[in-house]
Amino acid sequence: MPGNSFGQLFRITTFGESHGEALGVTIDGCPAGLPIDLEQIQTELDRRRPGQSKIVTQRKEKDSINIVSGIFEGHTTGTPITLLLFNEDARSKDYSHIKDIYRPSHADYTYAAKYGNRDYRGGGRSSARETAARVAAGAIAKVLLAQSGIQIQAYVNQVGELMLNKTYEDLDLSQTEKNIVRCPDPEMAEQMIDYISKIKKAGDTIGGVISCVIKGCPAGLGEPVFDKLHADLAKAMLSINACKGFEYGSGFSGVQMKGSEHNDTFVKDGNTIKTTSNYSGGIQGGISNGMDIYFNVAFKPVATVIQGYETIDKEGNMVQTKGKGRHDPCVVPRAVPIVEAMAALVLADYSLLTRTIKL
């Protein structure tokens, strides 16, 4: 099975399944001498782990990080880093009823069509549990980026029709981690939590949007043809389970503007070149221009609903079944650290390619 690796110089390979013994990640290309705080990695994993609040799946996983290689006396050695997470609360029996059934909007059918078999226990390799490995790798990428003053922060901007009508500049992003839905607006956060709770009680699910901003990114990251910075950010985000859309800068709303309105005018501010507006989202011609990079990521409603539904089995027979097990009624609260991690992996890779990181 190809497609388990991401990145060029800062390259990760994830492994493991949702209901296997463990899952993890190997990071190749991380420079030697980078100080690693295991508590920092664990904090990132805790933001993503299941069972953290009443509005997420109640699967209980500690997601305690285990260092297998590449870190010695608190610093990276320059050799491949392998991080391991053991599964402790998998309940495979919850999935026995769909062993021979293709669930709507899951990877069941496509996985079986491609490989001739599938691990039906929680979706196996196609499960969102795989993203825990990405978050662990992203935590190290964040440390690397911090050496150059690059900071990444995501937050929940929308749940269903509940949407913040504010830009990231109008929000206090320090409030993001102060509520369980990870929305930086306290009033909207309460509405979102209440809405998700009602959706969960009804045995249904709902989608949402995560916004992300990258500050401190220097000009010059990215390539002008196939390796555009925004293109790799889009690939990174669209590789996350349940992601259905990506837009950066003005995004789709930009089509309603005239060119004279949309153009970002350059000005000189001391020794720095800036733009008076930032509809470009910090990227022009596929290359960062030094302004804030910002984008939105749309997530669909979780496909598993705890309601009865009709589908087919592997023989093509129509069957009636019902969703079981522990599932997120809305993925966006736990997807916030995943979005940050994938953005960090892209930026770390391009930073090394452009040699902007100095340890």
C-alpha positions as CSV (number, residue, x, y, z in Angstrom):
1,M,0.0,0.0,0.0
2,P,1.7,3.2,-1.1
3,G,0.6,6.7,0.0
4,N,1.7,6.5,3.7
5,S,4.4,9.1,3.5
6,F,4.2,12.9,3.3
7,G,6.9,15.5,2.6
8,Q,10.2,15.8,0.8
9,L,13.0,16.7,3.2
10,F,11.0,16.7,6.4
11,R,9.2,13.4,5.5
12,I,6.9,11.4,7.7
13,T,5.5,7.9,7.3
14,T,2.6,6.8,9.5
15,F,1.7,3.2,10.3
16,G,-0.9,1.2,12.2
17,E,-4.6,0.7,12.3
18,S,-7.5,1.9,14.5
19,H,-7.9,-1.5,16.3
20,G,-4.4,-2.9,15.9
21,E,-1.9,-3.1,18.7
22,A,-0.4,0.3,18.0
23,L,0.0,3.1,15.5
24,G,2.9,5.5,15.0
25,V,5.0,7.7,12.8
26,T,8.6,7.8,11.6
27,I,10.1,11.2,10.8
28,D,13.0,11.4,8.5
29,G,15.0,14.6,7.7
30,C,14.6,16.4,11.0
31,P,17.8,18.2,11.8
32,A,20.0,17.2,14.7
33,G,20.1,19.3,17.8
34,L,16.4,20.3,18.0
35,P,15.3,20.5,21.7
36,I,12.3,18.2,22.2
37,D,9.9,18.6,25.2
38,L,7.9,15.4,25.5
39,E,5.3,17.2,27.5
40,Q,4.7,19.5,24.5
41,I,4.2,16.6,22.2
42,Q,1.8,15.0,24.7
43,T,-0.2,18.3,25.0
44,E,-0.8,18.3,21.2
45,L,-1.9,14.6,21.4
46,D,-4.2,15.4,24.3
47,R,-5.9,18.1,22.2
48,R,-6.7,15.4,19.6
49,R,-7.4,12.4,21.7
50,P,-10.8,10.8,22.0
51,G,-12.9,11.0,25.2
52,Q,-11.8,14.5,26.1
53,S,-15.3,16.0,26.4
54,K,-19.0,15.3,26.2
55,I,-19.2,16.4,22.5
56,V,-16.6,13.9,21.1
57,T,-16.3,10.1,20.9
58,Q,-16.1,8.5,24.3
59,R,-13.4,6.0,23.3
60,K,-10.8,6.3,26.1
61,E,-7.3,6.5,24.8
62,K,-4.4,8.1,26.8
63,D,-2.4,8.4,23.6
64,S,0.8,8.4,25.7
65,I,3.8,9.0,23.5
66,N,6.6,6.4,23.3
67,I,10.0,7.4,21.8
68,V,11.5,4.5,19.9
69,S,14.4,6.3,18.1
70,G,15.9,9.6,17.0
71,I,15.9,11.5,20.3
72,F,18.6,11.4,22.9
73,E,19.0,13.5,26.1
74,G,16.2,15.8,25.0
75,H,17.5,16.6,21.5
76,T,17.0,15.2,18.0
77,T,20.0,13.2,16.8
78,G,19.5,13.7,13.1
79,T,18.5,10.0,12.6
80,P,14.9,8.9,11.9
81,I,12.6,9.6,14.8
82,T,10.0,7.0,15.5
83,L,7.0,7.7,17.8
84,L,4.6,5.0,19.0
85,L,1.1,5.1,20.4
86,F,-0.5,2.0,21.8
87,N,-4.3,1.4,21.4
88,E,-5.8,0.6,24.8
89,D,-9.6,0.9,24.4
90,A,-10.5,-0.7,21.0
91,R,-13.8,-2.5,21.0
92,S,-13.7,-4.5,17.8
93,K,-17.0,-6.3,18.6
94,D,-18.8,-3.0,18.0
95,Y,-18.0,-3.5,14.3
96,S,-18.8,-7.2,13.8
97,H,-22.3,-6.3,12.4
98,I,-20.8,-4.5,9.4
99,K,-18.2,-7.2,8.6
100,D,-19.9,-7.9,5.2
101,I,-21.7,-4.6,4.8
102,Y,-20.7,-1.4,3.0
103,R,-21.6,1.6,5.1
104,P,-22.8,4.7,3.3
105,S,-20.1,7.4,2.7
106,H,-17.4,5.3,4.4
107,A,-14.3,3.8,2.8
108,D,-15.6,0.3,3.1
109,Y,-16.5,-0.3,-0.5
110,T,-13.7,1.6,-2.1
111,Y,-11.1,-0.1,0.2
112,A,-12.5,-3.6,-0.7
113,A,-12.6,-2.7,-4.4
114,K,-9.0,-1.6,-4.4
115,Y,-7.4,-4.2,-2.1
116,G,-9.7,-7.2,-2.2
117,N,-10.2,-7.1,1.5
118,R,-10.7,-4.7,4.4
119,D,-10.2,-4.3,8.1
120,Y,-13.7,-3.5,9.2
121,R,-12.7,-2.8,12.8
122,G,-13.2,0.9,13.0
123,G,-12.1,1.3,9.4
124,G,-8.6,0.0,9.9
125,R,-6.1,2.1,8.1
126,S,-8.7,4.5,6.8
127,S,-9.8,5.4,10.3
128,A,-9.3,9.0,11.6
129,R,-7.4,7.4,14.5
130,E,-4.4,7.4,12.1
131,T,-4.2,11.2,12.5
132,A,-2.8,10.8,16.0
133,A,0.5,9.9,14.4
134,R,0.3,13.1,12.3
135,V,-0.3,15.2,15.3
136,A,2.8,13.7,17.1
137,A,4.9,14.5,14.0
138,G,3.4,17.9,13.7
139,A,4.4,18.7,17.3
140,I,8.0,18.2,16.3
141,A,7.5,20.3,13.2
142,K,6.1,23.1,15.3
143,V,9.3,23.1,17.4
144,L,11.4,23.3,14.3
145,L,9.3,26.2,12.9
146,A,9.4,28.1,16.2
147,Q,13.2,28.5,15.8
148,S,12.3,30.9,13.0
149,G,9.3,32.5,14.7
150,I,6.7,30.8,12.7
151,Q,3.5,30.2,14.7
152,I,0.4,28.2,13.6
153,Q,-3.1,28.5,15.2
154,A,-6.4,27.0,14.1
155,Y,-9.9,27.3,15.6
156,V,-13.5,26.3,14.9
157,N,-15.2,28.9,12.8
158,Q,-18.4,27.1,11.9
159,V,-20.6,24.2,13.1
160,G,-23.6,23.5,10.8
161,E,-25.2,26.9,10.2
162,L,-23.6,28.5,13.3
163,M,-20.8,30.6,11.9
164,L,-18.5,33.3,13.2
165,N,-18.9,36.5,11.1
166,K,-15.5,37.7,12.1
167,T,-11.9,37.4,10.7
168,Y,-9.1,36.0,12.7
169,E,-7.8,39.5,13.3
170,D,-11.1,40.4,15.1
171,L,-10.8,37.4,17.4
172,D,-8.8,36.8,20.6
173,L,-7.3,33.4,19.6
174,S,-6.0,32.9,23.1
175,Q,-9.6,31.9,24.0
176,T,-9.6,29.0,21.6
177,E,-8.5,26.3,24.1
178,K,-10.7,27.6,26.8
179,N,-13.8,25.7,25.7
180,I,-14.4,22.2,24.5
181,V,-15.5,23.2,20.9
182,R,-12.3,25.3,20.4
183,C,-14.1,28.4,19.2
184,P,-12.4,31.6,20.3
185,D,-15.8,33.5,20.7
186,P,-17.2,32.4,24.1
187,E,-20.8,33.2,23.2
188,M,-20.7,31.3,19.9
189,A,-18.8,28.5,21.5
190,E,-21.7,27.9,23.9
191,Q,-24.2,27.8,21.0
192,M,-22.0,25.4,19.1
193,I,-21.7,23.1,22.2
194,D,-25.4,23.1,22.8
195,Y,-26.1,22.3,19.1
196,I,-23.6,19.5,18.9
197,S,-25.1,18.0,22.1
198,K,-28.5,18.0,20.6
199,I,-27.2,16.4,17.3
200,K,-25.5,13.7,19.4
201,K,-28.7,13.0,21.4
202,A,-30.6,12.5,18.1
203,G,-28.0,10.0,17.0
204,D,-27.0,12.2,14.1
205,T,-23.8,14.1,13.1
206,I,-23.0,17.6,11.8
207,G,-20.1,19.2,9.8
208,G,-18.1,22.4,10.3
209,V,-15.3,24.6,9.2
210,I,-11.9,25.2,10.8
211,S,-9.9,28.3,10.1
212,C,-6.1,28.5,10.4
213,V,-3.6,31.3,10.5
214,I,0.2,31.1,10.1
215,K,2.1,34.0,11.4
216,G,5.8,34.8,11.0
217,C,6.3,33.0,7.7
218,P,9.1,34.6,5.7
219,A,8.7,35.5,2.1
220,G,10.1,32.9,-0.4
221,L,8.6,29.5,0.6
222,G,7.1,27.5,-2.2
223,E,7.7,27.0,-5.9
224,P,5.9,28.7,-8.8
225,V,4.7,25.7,-10.8
226,F,3.7,22.3,-9.4
227,D,5.0,22.8,-5.9
228,K,3.0,25.9,-5.0
229,L,2.8,26.4,-1.3
230,H,-1.0,26.7,-1.3
231,A,-1.3,23.6,-3.4
232,D,0.7,21.5,-0.8
233,L,-1.4,23.1,2.0
234,A,-4.5,22.1,0.1
235,K,-3.2,18.5,-0.3
236,A,-2.3,18.3,3.3
237,M,-5.7,19.4,4.5
238,L,-7.7,17.3,2.0
239,S,-5.7,14.3,3.2
240,I,-7.4,14.6,6.6
241,N,-10.4,12.3,7.1
242,A,-13.8,13.9,6.4
243,C,-12.3,17.0,4.8
244,K,-14.4,18.2,1.8
245,G,-13.0,21.6,1.0
246,F,-10.0,24.1,1.2
247,E,-9.8,27.8,0.5
248,Y,-7.1,30.3,1.3
249,G,-7.0,34.1,1.3
250,S,-10.2,35.5,-0.2
251,G,-11.2,32.0,-1.4
252,F,-14.5,31.7,-3.1
253,S,-15.7,35.1,-1.9
254,G,-13.0,36.6,-4.1
255,V,-15.0,35.9,-7.3
256,Q,-17.5,38.6,-6.2
257,M,-14.7,41.3,-6.3
258,K,-13.2,43.4,-9.0
259,G,-9.5,43.1,-9.7
260,S,-9.0,46.7,-8.6
261,E,-10.6,45.8,-5.2
262,H,-8.9,42.5,-4.8
263,N,-5.3,43.5,-5.6
264,D,-3.0,43.7,-2.6
265,T,-1.0,47.0,-2.8
266,F,2.7,46.8,-1.8
267,V,4.2,49.3,0.7
268,K,7.5,49.7,2.4
269,D,7.4,49.6,6.2
270,G,11.0,50.3,7.4
271,N,13.1,47.5,5.9
272,T,10.1,45.3,5.3
273,I,7.8,45.0,2.3
274,K,4.2,44.5,3.1
275,T,0.8,44.7,1.5
276,T,-2.0,47.1,2.6
277,S,-4.6,44.2,2.3
278,N,-4.2,40.5,2.2
279,Y,-6.7,38.9,-0.1
280,S,-3.8,36.8,-1.4
281,G,-3.7,35.0,1.9
282,G,0.0,35.4,2.3
283,I,0.8,33.5,-0.9
284,Q,1.4,34.9,-4.4
285,G,2.4,32.9,-7.4
286,G,2.7,29.8,-5.2
287,I,5.3,31.5,-3.0
288,S,4.8,33.1,0.5
289,N,5.1,36.9,0.5
290,G,5.7,37.4,4.3
291,M,2.1,38.3,5.2
292,D,-0.1,36.1,7.3
293,I,-1.2,32.9,5.6
294,Y,-4.8,32.0,6.4
295,F,-7.2,29.4,5.1
296,N,-10.4,27.5,5.8
297,V,-11.0,23.8,5.9
298,A,-14.5,22.3,5.5
299,F,-15.4,19.0,7.2
300,K,-18.4,16.9,6.3
301,P,-20.8,15.3,8.9
302,V,-19.3,12.1,10.3
303,A,-20.7,9.2,8.2
304,T,-21.6,6.9,11.1
305,V,-25.0,7.9,12.5
306,I,-26.5,6.0,15.4
307,Q,-29.8,5.5,13.4
308,G,-31.2,2.8,11.2
309,Y,-30.2,2.9,7.5
310,E,-30.4,0.8,4.4
311,T,-27.3,-0.3,2.4
312,I,-25.9,-3.3,0.6
313,D,-23.7,-6.2,1.6
314,K,-20.7,-7.5,-0.3
315,E,-23.0,-9.8,-2.3
316,G,-25.1,-6.8,-3.4
317,N,-28.1,-7.7,-1.3
318,M,-30.1,-4.8,0.3
319,V,-29.8,-4.9,4.1
320,Q,-31.0,-2.9,7.1
321,T,-28.5,-2.0,9.8
322,K,-27.7,0.6,12.5
323,G,-24.6,2.5,13.5
324,K,-23.0,1.3,16.7
325,G,-19.9,2.1,18.7
326,R,-18.4,5.4,19.9
327,H,-18.2,8.1,17.3
328,D,-17.8,11.9,17.1
329,P,-21.1,13.8,16.5
330,C,-18.9,16.5,15.0
331,V,-15.2,16.2,14.0
332,V,-14.1,19.8,14.1
333,P,-13.2,20.2,17.8
334,R,-10.7,17.3,17.6
335,A,-9.6,18.2,14.1
336,V,-8.2,21.6,15.1
337,P,-4.8,20.2,16.2
338,I,-4.8,17.9,13.1
339,V,-5.1,21.0,10.8
340,E,-2.3,22.7,12.7
341,A,-0.1,19.6,12.5
342,M,-0.5,19.2,8.7
343,A,0.2,22.9,8.2
344,A,3.3,22.6,10.3
345,L,4.5,19.6,8.3
346,V,4.1,21.5,5.0
347,L,5.9,24.6,6.4
348,A,8.7,22.6,8.0
349,D,9.4,20.8,4.7
350,Y,9.4,24.1,2.7
351,S,11.5,25.8,5.4
352,L,14.2,23.1,5.1
353,L,14.0,23.2,1.3
354,T,14.5,26.9,1.3
355,R,17.1,26.6,4.2
356,T,15.4,29.3,6.4
357,I,15.8,27.3,9.6
358,K,18.9,28.0,11.6
359,L,19.3,26.0,14.8
